[in-house]
């Protein structure tokens, strides 16, 4: 049921519900139980201050700031580029925006930094010394939050767009220098009447990315050739 929701109702989320969701989500697995994640929750007056700040930052520097990481590989193969472009085209179509209408596309992009109207913003960071494994574990925590949000009648949108202004977010959240700011997440109640929320991204068929291995049969076949019949025992 998880989808990226890009239009939310102006309806507050109870603080106790936010705490409950994050507490349960922290049962996500992590190697050695390192629990390498940090979460900053922005609501209320802080939420308004952040939106006001972002309006100014975007006006002054629409190109963004120095990023802590690349969103995509520079040499993205065609099949991935196709999926990315198809998603963008589908979103613009759902919003009634012509592909060549650059101003309307930019206006839609700026909604990222308003949490698409969601009253809660979650921000995720991780220590710089952590490796790829720990980044995966952070992702598991985020996925848990998204799924538990649905279970509790809420919706989310994971937003790497916030990393375009990572310096601003470091300052606003008062993150230590040894921390990497990863991304944000909008959390709130879905506006089910919004056209953009009718758009659902496609998923590839299993045959495209799943291999079913008949392990024992292949194991015996390999060892019967390499080591002889006695290895079947």
C-alpha positions as CSV (number, residue, x, y, z in Angstrom):
1,X,0.0,0.0,0.0
2,X,3.0,2.3,0.4
3,X,3.0,5.2,-2.2
4,X,4.7,8.5,-2.3
5,X,2.0,11.0,-1.5
6,X,2.4,14.6,-2.8
7,X,-0.6,16.4,-1.5
8,X,-1.7,16.3,2.2
9,X,-4.6,17.7,4.2
10,X,-4.1,20.6,6.6
11,X,-4.8,18.3,9.6
12,X,-2.4,17.9,12.5
13,X,-0.9,14.6,13.6
14,X,-1.0,13.8,17.3
15,X,2.6,14.0,18.8
16,X,2.0,10.7,20.7
17,X,1.2,9.0,17.4
18,X,4.4,10.3,15.8
19,X,6.4,8.9,18.8
20,X,4.6,5.6,18.6
21,X,5.4,5.1,14.9
22,X,9.1,6.0,15.3
23,X,9.5,3.9,18.4
24,X,8.1,0.9,16.7
25,X,10.0,1.6,13.5
26,X,13.3,1.5,15.5
27,X,12.9,-2.2,15.7
28,X,14.4,-2.2,12.2
29,X,17.4,-4.5,11.9
30,X,20.9,-3.3,11.9
31,X,24.2,-5.2,11.8
32,X,25.6,-5.6,15.4
33,X,22.5,-3.6,16.6
34,X,24.4,-0.4,15.8
35,X,21.1,1.5,15.2
36,X,23.1,4.0,13.1
37,X,20.1,6.4,12.5
38,X,19.2,9.9,13.7
39,X,15.7,11.4,13.2
40,X,14.7,15.0,13.6
41,X,10.9,15.7,13.8
42,X,9.8,19.2,12.8
43,X,6.2,20.3,13.6
44,X,4.4,23.4,14.9
45,X,6.2,26.7,15.0
46,X,9.5,25.1,13.9
47,X,7.7,23.7,10.8
48,X,6.5,27.2,9.9
49,X,9.9,28.7,10.5
50,X,11.5,26.2,8.2
51,X,9.0,26.8,5.4
52,X,9.7,30.6,5.7
53,X,13.4,29.9,5.6
54,X,13.2,27.7,2.6
55,X,11.1,30.2,0.7
56,X,14.0,32.7,1.1
57,X,16.7,30.2,0.4
58,X,15.0,29.0,-2.8
59,X,14.5,32.6,-4.0
60,X,18.1,33.5,-3.3
61,X,19.7,30.3,-4.5
62,X,17.4,28.2,-6.7
63,X,20.3,26.0,-7.8
64,X,20.7,24.7,-4.3
65,X,23.9,24.2,-2.2
66,X,26.7,21.7,-2.0
67,X,25.3,18.2,-1.6
68,X,26.7,15.5,0.7
69,X,26.1,12.8,-1.9
70,X,24.9,12.3,-5.5
71,X,21.3,11.4,-6.1
72,X,22.1,9.2,-9.1
73,X,25.2,7.7,-10.7
74,X,26.6,9.9,-13.4
75,X,26.5,7.1,-16.0
76,X,23.0,5.8,-15.3
77,X,22.2,3.0,-17.8
78,X,19.2,3.5,-20.2
79,X,16.8,1.2,-18.4
80,X,17.1,3.3,-15.2
81,X,17.0,6.6,-17.0
82,X,13.7,5.4,-18.7
83,X,12.1,4.6,-15.4
84,X,13.1,8.0,-13.9
85,X,11.8,9.9,-16.9
86,X,8.6,7.9,-17.0
87,X,7.9,8.8,-13.4
88,X,8.5,12.5,-14.0
89,X,6.3,12.5,-17.0
90,X,3.5,10.7,-15.2
91,X,3.6,13.1,-12.3
92,X,3.4,16.1,-14.6
93,X,0.5,14.6,-16.5
94,X,-1.4,13.9,-13.3
95,X,-0.9,17.5,-12.3
96,X,-2.0,18.8,-15.7
97,X,1.5,20.2,-16.4
98,X,2.8,20.2,-19.9
99,X,6.3,18.7,-20.2
100,X,7.7,21.9,-21.8
101,X,6.1,24.2,-19.2
102,X,9.3,24.9,-17.2
103,X,7.8,27.4,-14.8
104,X,4.9,25.1,-13.8
105,X,7.4,22.2,-13.4
106,X,9.6,24.4,-11.1
107,X,6.5,25.5,-9.1
108,X,5.7,21.8,-8.6
109,X,9.3,21.0,-7.6
110,X,9.2,23.7,-4.9
111,X,6.3,21.9,-3.2
112,X,8.9,19.5,-2.0
113,X,10.3,22.1,0.4
114,X,6.8,22.7,1.7
115,X,6.4,19.0,2.6
116,X,3.5,19.0,0.0
117,X,1.3,20.5,2.7
118,X,2.1,17.8,5.3
119,X,2.1,19.1,8.9
120,X,5.1,16.9,9.9
121,X,8.6,16.8,8.5
122,X,11.0,14.0,9.4
123,X,14.7,14.4,8.7
124,X,17.2,11.6,8.6
125,X,21.0,11.7,9.1
126,X,23.9,9.3,9.8
127,X,27.4,9.6,11.0
128,X,30.0,10.2,8.3
129,X,32.1,7.2,9.2
130,X,29.3,4.8,8.7
131,X,29.5,2.5,5.6
132,X,27.1,1.3,3.0
133,X,25.7,-1.4,5.3
134,X,24.7,1.2,7.8
135,X,23.0,3.3,5.1
136,X,20.9,0.3,4.2
137,X,19.9,0.0,7.9
138,X,18.8,3.6,7.9
139,X,16.7,2.8,4.9
140,X,15.0,0.0,6.7
141,X,14.0,2.4,9.5
142,X,12.5,4.8,7.0
143,X,10.6,2.0,5.3
144,X,9.2,0.9,8.7
145,X,8.0,4.5,9.3
146,X,6.3,4.5,5.9
147,X,4.5,1.2,6.5
148,X,3.5,2.0,10.1
149,X,2.2,5.4,8.9
150,X,-0.2,3.6,6.6
151,X,-1.3,1.2,9.4
152,X,-2.2,4.3,11.5
153,X,-4.1,6.0,8.7
154,X,-1.3,8.3,7.6
155,X,0.7,8.7,4.5
156,X,4.3,9.7,3.6
157,X,6.7,10.9,0.9
158,X,10.4,10.3,1.1
159,X,12.2,13.4,-0.1
160,X,15.8,13.4,-1.2
161,X,15.0,16.9,-2.5
162,X,15.8,18.3,0.9
163,X,19.5,17.3,0.4
164,X,19.7,20.0,-2.3
165,X,19.9,22.4,0.7
166,X,21.9,20.2,3.0
167,X,23.9,23.2,4.4
168,X,20.7,25.0,5.4
169,X,19.4,21.8,7.0
170,X,22.6,21.2,8.9
171,X,22.2,24.7,10.4
172,X,18.5,24.6,11.0
173,X,18.7,21.2,12.7
174,X,21.9,22.0,14.5
175,X,23.6,18.8,13.2
176,X,27.2,18.2,14.2
177,X,29.9,18.4,11.5
178,X,30.4,14.6,11.7
179,X,26.9,13.9,10.5
180,X,25.7,13.5,6.9
181,X,22.2,14.9,6.2
182,X,20.4,12.4,4.1
183,X,16.8,13.4,3.3
184,X,13.4,14.4,4.6
185,X,10.0,12.7,4.8
186,X,6.6,14.3,4.7
187,X,4.2,12.8,7.1
188,X,0.5,13.5,7.4
189,X,-3.0,12.7,6.1
190,X,-3.4,12.1,2.4
191,X,-5.6,14.5,0.4
192,X,-7.4,11.8,-1.6
193,X,-9.0,14.4,-3.9
194,X,-5.7,15.7,-5.2
195,X,-5.1,14.5,-8.8
196,X,-1.3,14.0,-8.2
197,X,-2.1,11.3,-5.6
198,X,-3.9,9.3,-8.3
199,X,-0.6,8.7,-10.0
200,X,1.0,5.3,-9.2
201,X,4.4,4.4,-10.4
202,X,4.9,1.1,-12.2
203,X,6.9,-1.8,-10.9
204,X,8.8,-4.3,-13.1
205,X,7.6,-7.9,-13.4
206,X,9.4,-10.4,-11.2
207,X,11.2,-11.9,-14.3
208,X,13.1,-8.7,-14.7
209,X,14.8,-8.7,-11.3
210,X,14.2,-12.0,-9.5
211,X,16.1,-15.3,-10.0
212,X,14.7,-18.4,-8.4
213,X,17.6,-20.8,-7.6
214,X,16.9,-24.5,-7.0
215,X,19.7,-24.6,-4.6
216,X,20.1,-28.3,-3.6
217,X,19.6,-29.6,-7.2
218,X,22.3,-27.2,-8.5
219,X,24.6,-27.9,-5.5
220,X,24.5,-31.6,-6.1
221,X,24.9,-31.2,-9.9
222,X,28.1,-29.0,-9.4
223,X,29.7,-31.3,-6.9
224,X,28.9,-34.5,-8.7
225,X,30.9,-33.1,-11.7
226,X,33.8,-31.6,-9.7
227,X,34.2,-34.0,-6.8
228,X,32.5,-37.3,-7.8
229,X,29.4,-39.2,-6.8
230,X,30.4,-39.6,-3.2
231,X,29.6,-36.0,-2.5
232,X,25.9,-36.6,-3.0
233,X,25.9,-38.1,0.5
